[in-house]
Amino acid sequence: MSQRMSALLSRQAHQAFVGREAELEALDAVLGDEGPRIVHVYGIAGIGKTTLLERFATQARAAGASVIRLDCRSIEPTASGFLQALGDAIGGAGDDIDFLTARLGNLAPRVVLALDTFEVFRLLDTWLRQAFVPTLPGNVRLLLLGRQRPPSAWEAMPGWGRLMRSIAMTPLSEAEATRLLDRLGVDRSVAKQIVGVIHGHPLALKLAAAAVREDPRGDWLEEAPLQHALDELPRLFLADVGDEVTRRVLEGTSVTRRVTVSVLRALFPELAAQDAFERLRDLPFVDVVSDGLLIHDAVRDAISRSLHTSDPSRHLAYRRAAWRQLIAEAESAGSGDLWRYTADMLYLIENPVVREAFFPSGTPQLAVEMAQSRDGEAIEALIRRHEGEQAARVLLQWWQRLPQSFSVVRSPGGHVVGLCCKLRSDTLDPRWLGEDPITAQWQSHLGQRPMAKGEIALFCRRWLSAEEGDSPSDVQAAIWLDLKRTYMELRPRLRRVYLTARDLAAYASVAQRLGFEVLAQRGVALDGNDYLSAVLDFGPASVDGWLAEIAAAELGIQGQPDVLDVESRELVLEEGRVSLTPLEFGVMHHLLARQNKAVSRSELLRDVWGTTYEGGSNVVDAVVRTVRRKLGRQSSRIETVTGVGYRLRSR
C-alpha cells in the first residue's frame, strides 16, 4: 500500500533544504563587523525564503547571535503595531521606540532582526526606513524577506545605502533540484522529467515528489510553465491528502487568510472543530503561528481557484460563513487583535480596487515621505505649476501654518515629483478651515452631518503630480497608498475622509466602488477652475466596518446585523432602543454570532453562564422568553429547535 502524500512530506521535511550556499554565505556576512547592516532577500512565492531564514537562524544562533523573527502577516502595518510586536518578541513593554532599540542593543553582541513576508508591509515601508532603521544600535542587523525587490529609496538612504545588500532568490540549479528529489525518494529518471517541467522551484518540487509517489509513471507530467505546475500539483495532493474530511476542510479553509478553531466551527458546524484544526496542523504546507494556522500561499491560492472553478456556490458559502464569524469575533476584539480581523476581512474581498489599495502588487519606485523644510522651494514650484493664483495662495498658506501636514513623493533619484496635504479634524484650529474656501465647505458639511464625540475626519486637501496634476498617475497611486497607512493609524476613531480634485470624474468608477459620495452642491470655483469634493463615511465601526460592508456587498450579504448594538448592549428596533440585562445580551449576542444555525441550550449555558454554572437548562428558556418579549414584532426571529435549543433567523 502506497504511503500517503502528507505522511511522506511530513517525514521528509527535514531533508528539504539543499543548495543555497551562496545565499547562506551572503547572510553569514551580516554577523561580521564589516558586513551589511540591512539585507533584502526577495523572490517569488514558494522559492524558499522562509526555509533559508530558518537555516540561517540556526547557524547564526550557533555562532552566538540572537535572532528575532517577526512575521509581518500578523502585525498591524502601523508604527505602534510594529513596535508592540517587537516589544512582545524581545520582552519590552509598550511602543517606545527608544526603549525597544536600546533593549535590542543589550540583547547580545550580535542581534539579527528578521521581518518575514515583508511584502505585506508596504504601508509601513517609509516609516521603517526613515524612523526605525536610523535608531538601530550598531550590533543589530536587519533582514527583510519578501516577494518584491526593495524600492530604490532604500539604496538612496543617506549613510545607509552603502550598508545595504539585496539577495535575489532564484530557482535551484538542475543538480540541486535533482538532489532534492533524490532525498525525497524520487527515481532518477522521473526526477529528470520533473526538473525539466518545474525548473528548480522548491515548493513545486516537493509537491511533485509527493504526487509522483502516487503515480510513479509520472503520467501527470507535461511540458508546462511553472504556474501550471503550482496549480496542478496542489490539486493532485488534495485528491489524496489522506481522507475525505481533511480534503473538505482544506478546501473550505482555502478561502480564508488564517485558520482558527472558531473559523472551522463556523465553516463546518457538523465537524469537531478541534479535530479539524489538528488535521490541518499536521499537513506539511501548513504553518503554526501565534494566532492560528497559515496554509502556504501558493497551495492555498491554487486550491481556492480550483474550488471556485469547480463549485462556485460552495466557494461562496465558505466565504459567507467566514465573514459572519469574523464579524462576530471582531466586535469583541481588543485593539491589539483588531488588525488580524482587518487582514482576514481584506483577504475575503476579491474587489481588486480594495485589495490593491492595501496590499499592492509590484515593486514601488516612488517613496512618500514627510516633507522637510528643504522641500519648500520644490513644493511651491509644483503648486504654482498646476494651481492658479487663488488656489496656490490658499494651499501655500497651509504649508506655512502646518508644514507637518504635507508629504512629498520622491523619485528614485530623490527629486520631489508630487505632494499631498492631509489634515486632521482633531488637530486643526476650526478658524483655519473657514479661511480656505474648500475646507470651509467640508466644515459646513460636518455641521449639517455631525460626527460622534471622539470621531475624526481626515481632510485630503490636495494631491498633485509634477507632470499630471491631480489626474491618475503613479504619483497619485503612491499617495493613495500612503493614505491607507493613515487610515490604519487613525482607526477606530476615523469616521470620514474628504477630498477634492479638479479631475474628479477620472476617479468616478473607483470612488463609487469604495463608497465615496460626490458633494455636488459643495463645489468651489478658484481662478476659473471647478474644485469638486467627495466624502467617504466609514460608519461608526470606522475602517473595519467599511471593509466589512464592502465584503458583505460582494458576498451578497445584507450588511452587518443591526438588531443588536454591541457597544451599548441594546436592541435596535423600529420602535426604538431597548436595554438588555447582561444575560439577555449574552444570549442574543451568541445567537446573532451563529445566525440561522441551531444553538443548543448546553452551548448557551457553557458560553453565556460559564462552565462552572450548575443550574438547569430551564434558565436559558426563561431568558429567551424575556428577549423575545423585548424584540416585540421581531420576536418570531428566535425559533425553538425541538430537542436542541434555539435559532436566530435573519430577516
N, C-alpha and C positions, 0 to 999 in steps of 0.2 A: 504493500500500500504506500503510495507516494506521500511524502511529507507536505503538510500544508504550507502555503507561501509565508503566512505570518510567522509560523514557528521557525521556518528556515531563516527568515531575515532576522528575527529576534536573536536566534542562537549565534548568528554570524555577524552581528552588528559591530562587534569589537574589531573585526577584520577589515572593516570597510574603508580604512584610511591607507591610501598608497600615494606615492609620489609627493608632490608639493615641497620638494627640497628647497627650491629657490624661494618660494613664498615664506617658508619657515625661517630660512636664513635672513630674509629681509626683516621679518618680525623680530628675530633674535637681536637685531641691531638696536632696537629701542632699549634694550637692557643695559647697553653701554653708555658711558658718559658723553660720547661724541655722536651717538645715534640720533635719529629723528625724534622730535617731540610729539608729532602728530602723524598718524599713518591712516590713510583711507584705503580700505580693501573693498573692491566692488566687482560685481559680476551678476549674471542672471540668476533667477530662482533655481535652486537645486544644484548650483555649481559647486557647493561645498564650503561656503564662507563660515558657517557656524561650526562645521566639523574642523576646519582649520583653526578656528579660535579655540576650540576645546583642546586640540592637540598642543597648541602653543601655550595655553594656560597651564597645562600640566608641566611642560618644560620650564616655563617661567617660574612657577612655584618651586620646582625642584632647585632652581638657581637662587632661591631666596627672595623672589619678588612677591608682592601681594597683588592679586588680580581681582579687580572689582568688575563684574559683568552686569550690565543693565540691558534688559530687553525693551526697546523703545515701544513695542506694541502695547505694553501695559502701563505706559507712563503718559500722563496728560501733557500735550505739547505746549506747555507754558513754562515760564521760568520757575514759578513756585512749584508746579507739578514735578519738574525735573529735580529741583533741589530737595524736595520732600522725599522722592525716591532715592536719591543719593544718600540722604541722611539715614533712611531706613537701612540702606545697604552697609554703611560704614559705622553705624552706631551713633550718629549725630542726632540732633533734635531740631525741629523747625526747618526754616528755609533761609537761614542766614548764610549768605554766600561766603563771607569772610571766615566764619567759624568752620564751615564744611571744608573749604580748601585748606585751611590750617590743619584740620584733622587729617586730610589726605597726606599732607606733608609729614605728619608724625607717625603714619601707619607702618612704614617700612622704608629701608634705604631706596628701594625702587617700587613704585606703585604704577600698575597698568590699569587704566580705566577704559573699559571696552563698552561701546554702545552698539549693540547688535540690532539688526533690522533698522538701520538708520534711515532708510528711505521714507519711513512713515513720520519722520521728524522734520520734514521740510518747513513746517510752520515756525520751528524754533531755531532754524539754521543760523540766522543773523545774530540772535542773542548769544548763542553758544560761541560764535566766532568773535563777537565784539566784547561781550561782557564776561563770559565764563573763562574762556581759554587764557586771556591775559592774566587772570588771577591765580592760575595753577602754579604750585611750587615747582622748583627745579627738579625734584625727584619723581614727578608724575609724568607719565606718557599716556597719550590719548589715542585709542584705536576706534575708528569709525567704520563699521561694516554694513554695506548696503548694496542695493542693486544698481544705483546710478553713480557715475563718475562724479568726483567732487566739483562743485561750482568753482569757477575761476577765481571768485572772491577769496577763497581760502589761500590760494597761492599768492595773492596780492596783499595778504596781511602784513602790515609793517613790522619788520623784525621777526616774523614767524614763518613767512612763506618759505624761507630757505631751510627751515627746520621741519618741513612737511614732506611726506613721501606718499605716493599713490601706488597701489598694487592691484593690477587687473587680474582677476581670477579667470583663467582660460580653461577650456576642456582638458582632460587628461590626455597625455600622449597615447598613441596606439599601444605602445609597450606597457604603459601604466594601466590603461583600461583593460588590457588582456590580463595583466597580473591581478587586478581587482576581481575580474570574472573567475580567474583560476582559484582565488581564495574563496569565492562564493560557490565553488563546486561545479562550474560550467565547463563542459567539454571544450577542448581547444578548437575543434573545427567549428562548433557552434559559436564560440566566443568570437572567432574571426568574423563571422557573419554579423553578430550583434554590433561589434565595434564599427563595422562598415556602415551600419544604419545610424547608430546613435552618436558616433564621433566623440566619445570621451565625456559625455555628460554624466556625472556621478550618480545622481538620483535615478535617472533613466536606466543606467547600467544595473543598479541594484534591483529595480523593479523588473527589468528584463531577465535577470538571473532567477528571480522568483517565478516569472512566467514560463521560462524555458524548462524549469524543473517539472512543471506540469505537462509540458509538450516538448519533449527532448528533440523532436524533429525540427523544431523552430519554424513550423509552417506559418505561424502568425507574422514572421518577419518579412518585410518587404522594403525595397528602397523607398525611403520617405524622409521628409525633413524632421528635425528634432521635435517640433511642436506636435506633429502627428504621433510620434512615439510617446510623448508625455501625455497625450490624450488617450491613446490606445492602451498603454500599459496599466494605468490605474483601473481601466475597465476590466482587463483580464485579471488583475489582482482581486477586484471586487467580486468577480464571478466565482472565486474560490477562496474567499477570505476566511473561511472556516465554517460558518453556519448561517442560516437564513436570518437569525436575529441580529447578528453582528453586521451582516451586509445591510440590513434595513436601517440599523442605527447609523452606520457610516454614511449611507445615502442621505438620511434626514439631516444629520449634523453638518453636511457639506454646505448647507445654506447659511450657516452661522459663522461668526468670526472666532468665537471660543465656545467651548462646551463645558457646561456645569451640570450638576445633578438636577438642579431645578429646571434648567432648559430641557434636559432629557425627559423630565417628568411631564413637561408641557407638550413636547413633541410626541411622546409615546406613553400616554396615560395608562395603557394596558400592560406596560412592562415594569419590572422592578428597576427604578432609575439607577440605583447604586450598582446593580449588576451590569447594566448597560454601560455605565461610566467605566467600570473596571475592564470590560471587554475592549473598549476603545483605548484605554490607557496601555494595554498590552501590545497594541499594534506598533510596528517599528517606525512608522512615519508620523507618529503622534507624540508631541512633547508635553510633558507635565510642567505647568507653570504655576505661579503663586495663586492665580485666580481661575484655574480650570485646566482644560486641555486645549492644545492647538494642533490641528491637523496641518501637515505641511502644505503650504500654499499651492504648489504645483499639483499635488494629489487632490486636494480639496476642490480646486477650481475645475479640474478635469471631471471629477465625479459630479459636481454640481451642473456643469454644462451637459453632461450625458443625461442626467436626470431631467433637466429642463427640456431636452430634446425628446426623450422617450416618454415622459409622463409629466407634462407641464402642470396639470391640475394638482398632482401630488407635490410637486416642487413649490407651487404657490401655497398649498395648505401648510407645508412646513414653515414657510416664511411668515405666514399669518400667525401661526401658533407661537413662533419665536417672538414676533412683535408684541403679542399680548403679554407674554411672560416678561419681556424687557420693560414694558410699561409698568407692570405691577411691581417689579423689583426696584426700578429707578425711583419710584415715588418715595421709598423709604431709604434710599441710598445716602450715605454720608458724603460730604464734599470730597473726601479722598477717593471714593469709589465711583463718583459720578462720571469721570472720563471713560471708565470701562464701558458703561452703558451707552455713552455717546458714540464711542467707536463701534460698539456692537450694532447700534442703530444705523450708523453710516454704512456698515457692511451690508445690511439688509436692503439699502437703497440702491437700485440699479440705474437711477437717473444719472447720466454721465455728467450733467452740469453740476450736480451736487457733489458727486464722488470726486470729480476733478478739482472742485473748489477747495476741498480739504486734503485730498491725497493726490496731488497732481503727478502725472507721469512725465517722463523725460527729465533731462538734466537742466537745471536753471542756469542761465548765463548772466542774469541781471540780479543784482543784490539790492534789497530795500533796507535802508539804514536810517537811523535818526539823523536829521540834518545837523550839521555843525556850523558854527559861526563863519568858518571859512567858505561855506557854501552860499553865503548871502548874495554874492555877485552873480553866481550862476542861476540861483533861484529867481532873482529879479529879472535877469535877461530872459529866462524861459517864460516867465509870466507875461512880460511885455511883448514877447513874440506872438503870443496867442490871444491876449486879452486887450480890449480897448482901454482907454484912459480911466473910465469909471470903474470897470471891473478890476483892473490892475491895482488901482488905489485901495480898494476895499480889501483885496486879498493880501496886498503887501502890509496893510495895517495889522492883519492877523500875524504876519511874520514878525513884525515889530513888537507886538504885545505878547504873543505866545510862540516863540520860536520852537519850543519843545513839541508843539502840535504838528510840526512839519517833518516829513520823512522824504528822503530823496532816493531815486533809483540810479544806481551806478552801472556803467558799462564794465566789461571785463578789464578795460584799461583804467577804471576809476573815475571816469568823467560822469558828470550829472546829466542824465538823459531823461529824467522825469521827476515829478514831485507829487506829493499828496499832503493835503491839510485835513486832519481829522480832529474834532473837538468833542469833549465830553460834557454832558449837561450838568454833571455834579461838580465840575471843577471850573466852571465859567462864571464870570460876572454877567448876570442877565442883561445888564445895560449894554454890554458889548454886542450881544445877539441883536438887540434892537437897532444898533447903528449900522448893521450890514443888511441891505435890502433882502438878501436871500435867506439868511438865518432868521431875520425878523418874521418871515413867512412861516418858518418852521416853529418858531416860538409861538406864533398865533395858533398854529395847528395844535400844538401841545396844550394851549389854553383851552381850546374847544374840546380836545380829547385828552384829558389829563391822564398821567400815569399814576400808579400807586406809589405811596411813600417808599423811598429807597430804590426805586427803579431808575435805570439810566437810559438816556438817549445818546446815541453816537451820531455825530454830525460829520459826514464825509463831505466837507465843504468844497473841495475841488481836487481833481487829479488831472495832470497834464503830462503829455509826452512831448519831448522836444520836436519830434517830427510829425506826430499825428494829432496833437492837441488832446481832446478828450474822446477821440474815436477809438474803437477797438484796436489793440496793438499788444505787442509783447510787454511793453512797459505797463500798460493798463492791467494786463493779466498778472504781472508781478505785484502790482499794488493791491489788487483784489485778493491775492493770496495772503498778503500781509494783513489785510483787513480780517481775514478768518482767524489769524492769531489773536487779534484784538477781541474778536467775538469770544474766543475761548477764555481769554484773561478776564473779561467782564462778566461772563455768565456766573451765577444765575441771576444777576441783577440787571443785565442788559435786556431792555424791553423793545427798543426801536432803533432803526437805522434810517437816517435821512441822507439823501444825496441829490446832487444837481448835475446836469450836463446839457450842453447845447445840442449834442447829438444823441439825445435820449432814445430816439427811435431805433438807433443801431443796436440797442440792448433790449429791445422790447420782448423778443422771444425768450431770452434768458431770464430777464427780470420777472416775466409772468410765471415762469416755471418755479422761480424761487419765492414767489409770493409778494413781490413789490406792487404797490398801488401808486399809480401816477396821480399826483395832486394837480389836476387840470386847472383848478381855479387859483393856483398859487404860483404861476409863472411870473418871472421878473424880466423886464427889459432893461439891459445895460448897454450903452453905446450902440443901440440899434439892433442888438442881438438878444434872442429869447433864451432865457435860462429856465429850463423846466425842472421840477422837483418830483421825487418819488420817495415813498416811505415803505419800509418793511417792518411790520409789527410782529414780533416773535410770539406774543401772547404771554400770559402770566407765568408759563413754565420756561420762558426765555429760549435760548438756542436749542436746548434739548427738546422742548415741546414743539418747536418749529420743525426740527428734524423728524420727530415722531409723526407729525401731521403730514409731512411730505411722504414718508414711508407708508402711512395709512392710505393716502390717496392712491399711491402706486399699487398697493395691495388690494385696493377695493374695499377698505375698511372705513366705516363712517366715523373717523376721528377717534379721539380718546373718550372713554366712558365719562359721561358728565353728570351722572346721578349722585356721585359722592365727591365732595370736596375734602381731599385728604388732609390738607393743612388745617382747615377749620373744624374738621370732623363733623360735617353737617351733610344732610341730604339736600341736593339741589333739585327742587321740583318746580313745576309750572306755578304752583300756588305760593311758592316761596321757599325759604330755607328752614330746615328742621334739625334741631340739635339731637345728637346721639349720645347715649351713655358709653363708657369705654367698652363694655361687652357688645353692645349693639354695633358700635363702629367696627370692632374686631370681626364680628360675623359678616357684616356687609362687605368689608374690605376683602376678606378671604373669599367670599363668593364672587365678588367682582373680578378678582385676580384670576379666577377659574371660570369665567363667564361661559355659559352653555354647557358646562361639564357637571356631572353629578359629584357632589361632595358628601362624604359620609359624616355621620354625627361624631364618630370616634376621631376623625381627622379634625373636625372643628374643636372638639374637646382638647385634643393634643396641641393644636396650633394657636387657639384663642385663649382657652382657660389655662393651658400649661400642662406639662407632663405629670406634674405632681397632683393634679386635681383628681379626687377620688369619688366625686359625686356621680349621680346617674345621668344618662343622656337626656333625661326629660328637661334638664335646664336649657339645653340647646333649643328644644321646641318652644320653651317659654320665651326665650329671647327672640327667636324668629317671629313669633306672633306679634311682639311689640314692634319689630322692624316693619313687618307687613302693615301694621296699623299706621305707622308713621309714613309709609310710602303712599298711602291714600290710593289714588286711582291707578298707581303703578304696582299695587300690592301683588297682582297676579304674576308679576315677573319672577317672584320667588316660588318655584314649583316644588311640591313634595315628590320625592322619588321613593316609591314604596320599597321598604326593606333596606334602603340605603341612607338617605338623608335629604339633601335639598340641592336645587339647581337654580342659578340666576340666569334668566333668559335675557338676551339682548333685545332691544326694542324692535 
